[in-house]
Amino acid sequence: MERIITCIGCPMGCQITVTLDEAGAFQSAKGNTCKRGAEYAKDEVTNPTRMVTSVIAVEGSKQPLCVKTARFIPKEKIFDCLKEIRKAKVTLPVHIGDVIVPNVCGTGIDVIATRHLQ
């Protein structure tokens, strides 16, 4: 089975043809112009992950707080992650890197602040 994906590893946006065996296991990738493309293609078909970004209302502030996951999380956990972010209660002050939601969705990855608010 073949799957065509667009690589997002660099600005080139290569169209990569990924070949999978009958069980859905990665076999090969072609069409990438750099090593990152082959790695991205393999990860995308075997274990897709994404960085999650969002905003949270902060008690005592008119500005929302921008947050993100500290690392990529499994793609299937995105909506559950956003639900946990939505439930978070944040008060001033907040500093870049503060953990807002620890161990989001049991992934071992924290949701952190990406700006200062005082």
Residue frames as qw, qx, qy, qz and C-alpha x, y, z in Angstrom:
[[0.000, 0.890, 0.455, 0.000, 0.00, 0.00, 0.00],
 [0.426, 0.189, -0.002, 0.885, 1.23, 3.50, -0.79],
 [0.153, -0.871, -0.413, 0.219, 0.41, 6.80, 0.84],
 [0.417, 0.487, 0.049, 0.766, 1.39, 10.27, -0.38],
 [0.379, -0.799, -0.337, 0.323, 2.08, 12.90, 2.27],
 [0.288, 0.835, -0.075, 0.464, 3.36, 16.46, 2.18],
 [0.674, -0.153, -0.397, 0.604, 6.43, 16.89, 4.36],
 [0.176, -0.946, -0.108, -0.249, 6.43, 19.77, 6.85],
 [0.806, -0.352, -0.060, 0.472, 10.01, 19.18, 8.03],
 [0.334, -0.301, 0.174, 0.876, 11.30, 22.21, 6.09],
 [0.331, 0.571, 0.088, -0.746, 9.90, 24.87, 3.74],
 [0.052, 0.221, -0.792, -0.567, 10.35, 22.66, 0.63],
 [0.682, 0.178, 0.313, -0.636, 7.04, 20.80, 1.20],
 [0.141, 0.286, -0.879, -0.354, 8.13, 17.66, -0.63],
 [0.858, 0.010, -0.061, -0.509, 5.50, 15.18, -1.80],
 [0.095, -0.421, 0.897, -0.090, 6.68, 11.90, -0.28],
 [0.820, -0.003, -0.405, -0.403, 5.40, 8.51, -1.33],
 [0.355, -0.423, 0.755, -0.354, 5.41, 6.16, 1.65],
 [0.675, 0.069, -0.674, -0.292, 5.19, 2.41, 1.08],
 [0.548, -0.354, 0.570, -0.500, 3.63, 0.24, 3.79],
 [0.116, 0.086, -0.979, -0.141, 3.45, -3.54, 3.97],
 [0.443, -0.384, -0.699, -0.410, 0.18, -5.51, 4.32],
 [0.493, -0.509, -0.607, 0.360, 0.26, -5.05, 8.12],
 [0.043, -0.967, -0.178, -0.179, 0.68, -1.28, 7.76],
 [0.655, -0.566, 0.127, 0.484, 4.35, -1.23, 8.78],
 [0.179, 0.895, -0.249, -0.324, 6.68, 1.31, 7.18],
 [0.897, 0.166, 0.269, 0.308, 8.76, -0.02, 4.28],
 [0.521, 0.043, 0.216, 0.824, 10.20, 2.97, 2.41],
 [0.121, 0.869, 0.246, -0.411, 9.86, 6.65, 1.54],
 [0.518, 0.103, 0.407, 0.745, 10.76, 8.36, -1.73],
 [0.134, 0.805, 0.385, 0.431, 10.42, 11.87, -3.04],
 [0.431, -0.869, -0.070, 0.231, 12.07, 13.64, -0.12],
 [0.519, 0.749, -0.203, 0.358, 14.99, 15.97, -0.84],
 [0.006, -0.636, 0.593, -0.493, 16.52, 15.78, 2.66],
 [0.330, 0.020, -0.907, 0.262, 17.04, 13.25, 5.44],
 [0.243, 0.092, 0.528, -0.809, 14.46, 15.01, 7.63],
 [0.620, 0.139, -0.258, -0.728, 11.80, 14.24, 5.03],
 [0.604, 0.054, -0.789, -0.098, 12.33, 10.49, 5.25],
 [0.175, -0.064, -0.778, 0.600, 12.24, 10.64, 9.06],
 [0.387, 0.116, 0.209, -0.891, 9.10, 12.80, 9.03],
 [0.653, 0.094, -0.498, -0.563, 7.35, 10.42, 6.61],
 [0.491, -0.020, -0.858, 0.151, 8.13, 7.36, 8.73],
 [0.015, -0.130, -0.642, 0.755, 6.97, 9.07, 11.93],
 [0.438, 0.110, -0.031, -0.892, 3.83, 10.45, 10.27],
 [0.712, 0.020, -0.533, -0.458, 2.59, 7.02, 9.14],
 [0.604, -0.066, -0.764, 0.218, 3.69, 5.05, 12.22],
 [0.406, -0.543, -0.544, 0.495, 3.30, 7.46, 15.16],
 [0.159, 0.663, 0.218, 0.699, 1.93, 10.90, 14.19],
 [0.403, -0.531, -0.439, 0.602, 2.53, 13.64, 16.76],
 [0.141, 0.763, 0.246, 0.581, 1.71, 17.33, 16.99],
 [0.213, -0.045, -0.400, 0.890, 2.57, 20.38, 19.07],
 [0.139, -0.742, -0.642, -0.134, -0.57, 21.83, 20.66],
 [0.164, 0.063, -0.171, 0.969, -0.98, 25.58, 21.17],
 [0.218, -0.707, -0.645, -0.190, -3.89, 27.38, 22.79],
 [0.007, -0.444, 0.232, -0.865, -4.87, 30.30, 25.01],
 [0.420, -0.471, -0.738, 0.238, -6.29, 30.38, 28.55],
 [0.213, -0.837, -0.118, -0.489, -8.16, 33.12, 30.38],
 [0.499, 0.045, -0.556, 0.663, -6.20, 34.40, 33.39],
 [0.353, -0.805, -0.468, 0.093, -7.90, 35.68, 36.53],
 [0.344, -0.785, -0.028, 0.514, -7.00, 39.34, 37.00],
 [0.261, -0.315, 0.506, 0.759, -5.81, 39.88, 33.42],
 [0.578, 0.592, 0.115, -0.549, -7.56, 41.22, 30.35],
 [0.418, 0.568, -0.641, -0.303, -5.08, 39.37, 28.14],
 [0.987, -0.066, -0.011, -0.143, -5.25, 35.62, 27.60],
 [0.425, -0.617, 0.642, 0.162, -2.22, 33.46, 28.30],
 [0.717, 0.478, -0.448, -0.238, -0.64, 31.68, 25.33],
 [0.655, -0.407, 0.630, -0.095, 0.33, 28.08, 26.13],
 [0.684, 0.437, -0.524, -0.259, 1.80, 25.10, 24.29],
 [0.973, -0.225, 0.015, 0.051, 2.82, 21.54, 24.95],
 [0.360, -0.769, 0.466, 0.251, 6.48, 21.32, 25.92],
 [0.179, -0.268, 0.848, 0.420, 6.98, 18.60, 23.27],
 [0.503, 0.035, -0.572, -0.647, 4.96, 16.89, 20.59],
 [0.543, -0.041, 0.697, -0.466, 2.08, 14.73, 21.82],
 [0.271, 0.180, 0.906, 0.271, 0.35, 11.82, 20.06],
 [0.175, -0.117, -0.402, -0.891, -2.04, 13.18, 17.43],
 [0.435, -0.437, -0.737, -0.277, -4.98, 11.20, 18.83],
 [0.413, -0.504, -0.558, 0.514, -4.67, 13.07, 22.16],
 [0.156, 0.246, 0.109, 0.950, -5.03, 16.60, 20.73],
 [0.395, -0.552, -0.342, -0.650, -8.71, 17.12, 21.61],
 [0.724, -0.528, -0.418, 0.152, -8.31, 15.59, 25.08],
 [0.523, -0.078, -0.165, 0.833, -5.35, 17.89, 25.64],
 [0.050, -0.382, -0.184, -0.904, -7.40, 20.92, 24.63],
 [0.592, -0.607, -0.435, -0.303, -10.14, 19.87, 27.09],
 [0.700, -0.412, -0.330, 0.480, -7.60, 19.74, 29.92],
 [0.314, 0.124, 0.004, 0.941, -6.20, 23.13, 28.93],
 [0.271, -0.542, -0.354, -0.712, -9.73, 24.58, 28.93],
 [0.682, -0.600, -0.416, -0.040, -10.26, 23.37, 32.54],
 [0.608, -0.016, -0.319, 0.727, -7.04, 24.94, 33.85],
 [0.230, -0.946, -0.228, -0.013, -7.29, 27.84, 36.33],
 [0.629, 0.215, -0.099, 0.740, -4.49, 30.38, 36.06],
 [0.250, -0.938, -0.201, 0.130, -3.75, 33.38, 38.28],
 [0.368, 0.819, -0.234, 0.374, -1.18, 36.14, 38.01],
 [0.229, 0.740, -0.455, -0.438, 1.79, 36.33, 37.81],
 [0.939, 0.201, 0.271, 0.061, 2.75, 33.89, 35.08],
 [0.135, -0.734, 0.533, 0.398, 6.24, 33.49, 33.63],
 [0.674, 0.481, -0.484, -0.282, 7.47, 31.90, 30.41],
 [0.426, 0.277, -0.852, 0.126, 7.98, 28.19, 31.00],
 [0.434, -0.163, 0.606, -0.646, 5.63, 27.93, 34.00],
 [0.088, -0.138, -0.971, -0.175, 3.82, 24.58, 33.98],
 [0.473, -0.072, 0.001, -0.878, 0.12, 25.23, 33.48],
 [0.928, -0.047, 0.016, -0.370, -1.08, 21.63, 33.04],
 [0.212, -0.540, 0.814, 0.036, 1.36, 18.96, 34.25],
 [0.243, -0.050, 0.964, 0.099, 1.46, 15.57, 32.52],
 [0.546, 0.272, -0.041, -0.791, -1.34, 16.43, 30.11],
 [0.868, 0.175, -0.197, -0.421, -3.50, 13.39, 29.29],
 [0.878, -0.328, 0.346, 0.038, -1.00, 11.09, 31.00],
 [0.755, 0.622, -0.113, 0.177, 1.59, 11.72, 28.27],
 [0.739, -0.348, -0.039, 0.576, 4.34, 12.83, 30.65],
 [0.342, 0.327, 0.207, 0.856, 4.40, 16.14, 28.74],
 [0.105, -0.574, -0.454, 0.673, 3.52, 19.45, 30.38],
 [0.228, 0.808, 0.369, 0.399, 1.56, 22.37, 28.96],
 [0.497, -0.337, -0.167, 0.782, 3.65, 25.49, 29.56],
 [0.117, 0.913, 0.197, -0.337, 3.22, 29.27, 29.38],
 [0.676, 0.340, 0.257, 0.601, 4.80, 30.96, 26.39],
 [0.143, 0.662, 0.016, 0.736, 4.72, 34.53, 27.73],
 [0.226, -0.137, -0.582, 0.769, 4.93, 36.61, 30.89],
 [0.268, -0.680, -0.407, -0.549, 1.78, 38.07, 32.40],
 [0.329, -0.112, -0.589, 0.729, 1.80, 40.23, 35.54]]
